Amino acid sequence: MLVGTKIYSDNIVPSGEVIFKVKVSPEATQPQPIDVAHVTDPRLKKLERYTGKGRVVDKKSKSTHWLPGQMILVGDYFAFAWLPINLQIFFMRVPDNITAQVSRRLRVGAGLSGSESGMN
């Protein structure tokens, strides 16, 4: 299971919360890849897809809901598509040095030291 965690807040999910979960096991049944015509980059001709679920926050009630979705691999990036609400967001892997900086800022903002947050 691949789990995506938000590193900043927005209207979808608060920072530090899980935003999607995707089944990437070879045993899991996956949708057919998307065939893309008229592209020169061979990595973009066939886009692999993986079944999962994505989390959204109801703005009025502040409750969270999990909706069916798919992770789509697009070259060096990937997207997660929340199927019932026709929403797709592109993601990239955050370099380790940026992840460390964001983690420190989140700990400081929460008033935690490295030992209190479990991040030594």
GUKOL-341067 format. One line per 3 residues: their letters; for each residue x, y, z of N, C-alpha, C, CB. Coordinates in pm, whole numbers, always signed. Glycine has a CB too. Example, Ala and Ser with C-alpha at 12.3 -4.5 7.8 and 13.67 -1.06 7.14 Angstrom:
residues 2
AS> +1319 -569 +780 +1230 -450 +780 +1320 -330 +780 +1131 -447 +905 | +1285 -225 +708 +1367 -106 +714 +1290 +3 +787 +1408 -60 +572
***
This chain:
residues 120
MLV> +86 -118 +0 +0 +0 +0 +90 +123 +0 -97 +0 +123 | +69 +211 -94 +140 +340 -100 +49 +444 -36 +177 +379 -250 | +104 +521 +58 +26 +620 +131 +87 +757 +106 +21 +588 +284
GTK> +4 +854 +63 +49 +991 +39 +6 +1080 +156 -8 +1045 -94 | +99 +1160 +205 +73 +1249 +318 +96 +1393 +275 +163 +1214 +440 | +3 +1482 +309 +14 +1624 +274 +123 +1689 +359 -122 +1696 +294
IYS> +202 +1779 +297 +302 +1852 +374 +261 +1997 +393 +437 +1845 +305 | +151 +2040 +330 +97 +2174 +353 -55 +2167 +346 +154 +2277 +249 | -122 +2260 +408 -268 +2260 +412 -327 +2326 +288 -318 +2332 +537
DNI> -444 +2279 +250 -524 +2343 +147 -669 +2304 +169 -475 +2301 +3 | -751 +2322 +71 -894 +2294 +86 -928 +2145 +83 -971 +2363 -21 | -832 +2061 +52 -863 +1918 +39 -837 +1845 +170 -780 +1855 -73
VPS> -715 +1851 +221 -677 +1780 +343 -574 +1865 +418 -619 +1636 +311 | -583 +1873 +552 -484 +1950 +629 -344 +1886 +621 -528 +1961 +776 | -240 +1967 +646 -103 +1915 +644 -85 +1807 +749 -2 +2029 +667
GEV> +2 +1712 +717 +31 +1602 +807 -70 +1489 +800 +38 +1652 +946 | -176 +1506 +724 -281 +1404 +713 -263 +1322 +586 -421 +1469 +715 | -312 +1199 +588 -308 +1112 +470 -407 +1166 +367 -340 +964 +507
IFK> -361 +1179 +242 -448 +1230 +136 -494 +1118 +41 -377 +1339 +58 | -412 +1014 +25 -457 +901 -57 -385 +773 -15 -431 +929 -207 | -446 +663 -51 -390 +529 -31 -411 +454 -162 -456 +454 +92
VKV> -306 +386 -209 -313 +318 -337 -260 +176 -323 -234 +395 -445 | -331 +81 -381 -286 -58 -382 -186 -77 -496 -407 -156 -398 | -61 -106 -462 +42 -125 -564 +95 -268 -567 +157 -28 -541
SPE> +31 -357 -497 +72 -496 -492 +53 -562 -629 -8 -572 -384 | +148 -648 -669 +132 -719 -797 +6 -806 -800 +255 -806 -823 | -41 -847 -683 -161 -931 -676 -291 -852 -693 -164 -1005 -545
ATQ> -284 -720 -674 -405 -637 -683 -446 -619 -829 -381 -499 -616 | -574 -630 -856 -626 -607 -991 -623 -456 -1019 -771 -664 -1006 | -564 -419 -1133 -549 -278 -1167 -624 -247 -1296 -400 -241 -1181
PQP> -665 -120 -1312 -729 -81 -1438 -629 -89 -1554 -786 +62 -1427 | -681 -96 -1675 -596 -96 -1793 -520 +37 -1803 -679 -121 -1921 | -395 +33 -1851 -322 +159 -1871 -395 +248 -1972 -177 +130 -1919
IDV> -365 +376 -1964 -421 +472 -2060 -323 +484 -2175 -449 +611 -1992 | -367 +456 -2298 -283 +474 -2416 -295 +617 -2465 -322 +373 -2528 | -180 +681 -2485 -179 +821 -2529 -113 +827 -2666 -103 +912 -2425
AHV> -183 +884 -2763 -129 +898 -2898 -60 +1033 -2912 -242 +884 -3004 | +26 +1043 -3012 +88 +1169 -3054 +175 +1233 -2946 -19 +1265 -3095 | +252 +1154 -2874 +350 +1209 -2781 +487 +1156 -2821 +317 +1172 -2631
TDP> +590 +1237 -2803 +724 +1194 -2842 +798 +1124 -2729 +805 +1313 -2889 | +764 +1155 -2604 +830 +1093 -2489 +773 +952 -2470 +810 +1180 -2359 | +855 +849 -2484 +803 +712 -2472 +742 +680 -2335 +913 +614 -2502
RLK> +786 +752 -2230 +731 +729 -2096 +585 +774 -2086 +814 +802 -1991 | +540 +856 -2181 +404 +910 -2176 +307 +839 -2269 +406 +1057 -2208 | +353 +738 -2342 +266 +668 -2438 +167 +575 -2369 +350 +589 -2536
KLE> +205 +519 -2257 +118 +427 -2183 +126 +464 -2036 +160 +276 -2206 | +16 +515 -1981 +13 +563 -1843 -47 +455 -1753 -68 +695 -1831 | +37 +400 -1665 -9 +297 -1573 -102 +358 -1468 +112 +227 -1504
RYT> -202 +280 -1426 -298 +327 -1325 -308 +225 -1213 -438 +351 -1388 | -333 +275 -1091 -346 +190 -973 -467 +234 -893 -216 +195 -887 | -544 +137 -849 -666 +164 -774 -634 +210 -632 -755 +40 -771
GKG> -712 +305 -582 -693 +352 -446 -813 +429 -397 -569 +438 -437 | -790 +504 -292 -895 +591 -239 -830 +721 -194 -973 +523 -121 | -902 +831 -215 -851 +963 -181 -940 +1029 -77 -839 +1051 -305
RVV> -878 +1107 +6 -948 +1171 +117 -981 +1315 +81 -863 +1165 +245 | -1101 +1358 +119 -1143 +1497 +103 -1210 +1542 +232 -1240 +1514 -19 | -1205 +1673 +255 -1267 +1731 +374 -1392 +1807 +330 -1168 +1824 +450
DKK> -1503 +1780 +396 -1625 +1856 +372 -1608 +1993 +436 -1751 +1782 +429 | -1614 +2099 +356 -1587 +2234 +405 -1686 +2279 +513 -1589 +2333 +290 | -1810 +2237 +500 -1911 +2281 +597 -1899 +2209 +730 -2051 +2260 +540
SKS> -1894 +2076 +725 -1894 +1999 +850 -1754 +1968 +901 -1970 +1869 +829 | -1651 +1991 +819 -1511 +1961 +852 -1485 +1811 +868 -1473 +2033 +980 | -1582 +1727 +829 -1560 +1583 +836 -1486 +1537 +710 -1695 +1506 +852
THW> -1416 +1425 +720 -1343 +1373 +605 -1415 +1253 +546 -1200 +1334 +645 | -1396 +1235 +418 -1457 +1124 +345 -1351 +1062 +255 -1580 +1171 +262 | -1358 +932 +237 -1271 +861 +143 -1351 +830 +18 -1212 +731 +207
LPG> -1296 +867 -97 -1362 +845 -225 -1276 +756 -314 -1391 +979 -295 | -1340 +676 -400 -1261 +593 -491 -1178 +679 -585 -1352 +500 -571 | -1059 +628 -618 -973 +704 -707 -867 +616 -770 -907 +817 -633
QMI> -779 +682 -845 -670 +612 -912 -545 +699 -911 -709 +577 -1057 | -430 +633 -892 -302 +698 -911 -261 +670 -1055 -194 +647 -807 | -218 +774 -1126 -178 +762 -1266 -33 +806 -1276 -271 +846 -1361
LVG> +54 +718 -1328 +195 +752 -1344 +212 +829 -1475 +285 +623 -1344 | +275 +947 -1465 +292 +1035 -1580 +439 +1077 -1586 +198 +1161 -1571 | +520 +998 -1653 +663 +1028 -1662 +727 +1027 -1524 +686 +1164 -1729
DYF> +793 +1137 -1486 +859 +1147 -1356 +762 +1190 -1246 +974 +1246 -1363 | +637 +1214 -1279 +537 +1260 -1184 +426 +1157 -1173 +480 +1397 -1227 | +331 +1185 -1085 +211 +1104 -1082 +96 +1193 -1042 +225 +983 -985
AFA> -23 +1146 -1072 -143 +1220 -1036 -233 +1127 -956 -217 +1274 -1163 | -314 +1185 -871 -420 +1108 -808 -551 +1170 -854 -408 +1108 -650 | -642 +1084 -900 -772 +1129 -950 -881 +1080 -856 -796 +1079 -1094
WLP> -958 +1175 -801 -1077 +1143 -722 -1190 +1127 -823 -1109 +1256 -612 | -1227 +1004 -853 -1318 +977 -963 -1457 +1038 -947 -1331 +829 -981 | -1524 +1024 -831 -1662 +1075 -821 -1674 +1227 -834 -1721 +1033 -691
INL> -1567 +1300 -805 -1578 +1447 -809 -1495 +1508 -923 -1534 +1507 -675 | -1443 +1423 -1012 -1367 +1469 -1128 -1254 +1565 -1091 -1460 +1537 -1227 | -1179 +1530 -988 -1066 +1611 -943 -939 +1531 -960 -1084 +1656 -794
QIF> -837 +1594 -1017 -708 +1530 -1035 -599 +1627 -993 -687 +1483 -1182 | -505 +1580 -912 -394 +1663 -866 -264 +1592 -900 -404 +1691 -713 | -169 +1667 -955 -37 +1613 -987 +55 +1629 -867 +22 +1682 -1111
FMR> +140 +1530 -847 +234 +1528 -736 +374 +1500 -790 +194 +1423 -630 | +472 +1533 -708 +610 +1494 -736 +674 +1453 -604 +690 +1609 -805 | +776 +1373 -612 +848 +1336 -491 +926 +1458 -444 +944 +1214 -515
VPD> +912 +1489 -318 +982 +1603 -260 +1123 +1559 -224 +906 +1659 -135 | +1225 +1636 -267 +1363 +1599 -232 +1381 +1593 -80 +1463 +1699 -294 | +1470 +1505 -35 +1491 +1483 +109 +1523 +1612 +185 +1603 +1384 +130
NIT> +1604 +1701 +126 +1640 +1824 +198 +1517 +1913 +219 +1749 +1901 +122 | +1425 +1916 +125 +1303 +1995 +140 +1211 +1930 +242 +1231 +2010 +3 | +1201 +1798 +240 +1120 +1726 +338 +1168 +1756 +479 +1124 +1575 +312
AQV> +1300 +1756 +500 +1356 +1785 +633 +1322 +1927 +676 +1509 +1764 +633 | +1331 +2024 +583 +1299 +2163 +617 +1152 +2177 +655 +1331 +2255 +498 | +1064 +2115 +578 +920 +2124 +607 +889 +2058 +741 +837 +2059 +494
SRR> +951 +1942 +767 +929 +1873 +894 +969 +1959 +1013 +1006 +1741 +897 | +1084 +2027 +1000 +1129 +2117 +1108 +1029 +2230 +1128 +1269 +2174 +1076 | +983 +2290 +1020 +886 +2400 +1031 +756 +2353 +1095 +857 +2459 +893
LRV> +710 +2234 +1059 +586 +2182 +1118 +604 +2156 +1267 +543 +2052 +1047 | +720 +2103 +1308 +746 +2078 +1450 +750 +2209 +1527 +877 +2001 +1469 | +820 +2309 +1471 +831 +2439 +1537 +693 +2503 +1548 +928 +2533 +1461
GAG> +615 +2496 +1441 +480 +2553 +1441 +387 +2486 +1543 +419 +2542 +1303 | +412 +2357 +1567 +332 +2284 +1665 +391 +2294 +1806 +321 +2138 +1625 | +505 +2361 +1818 +568 +2377 +1948 +637 +2251 +1997 +467 +2420 +2048
LSG> +681 +2165 +1905 +746 +2039 +1944 +894 +2045 +1914 +683 +1920 +1872 | +972 +1978 +1999 +1114 +1961 +1968 +1127 +1830 +1890 +1202 +1960 +2100 | +1243 +1801 +1841 +1263 +1677 +1766 +1229 +1553 +1846 +1405 +1667 +1720
SES> +1262 +1552 +1978 +1235 +1433 +2059 +1086 +1419 +2089 +1315 +1440 +2190 | +1015 +1529 +2106 +871 +1520 +2135 +792 +1472 +2016 +819 +1655 +2180 | +839 +1503 +1896 +764 +1464 +1776 +806 +1328 +1724 +783 +1568 +1668
GMN> +910 +1267 +1787 +960 +1139 +1741 +1050 +1153 +1620 +846 +1048 +1710 | +1105 +1272 +1595 +1184 +1298 +1477 +1326 +1333 +1515 +1123 +1409 +1393 | +1403 +1244 +1573 +1541 +1273 +1609 +1633 +1243 +1495 +1582 +1193 +1731
***
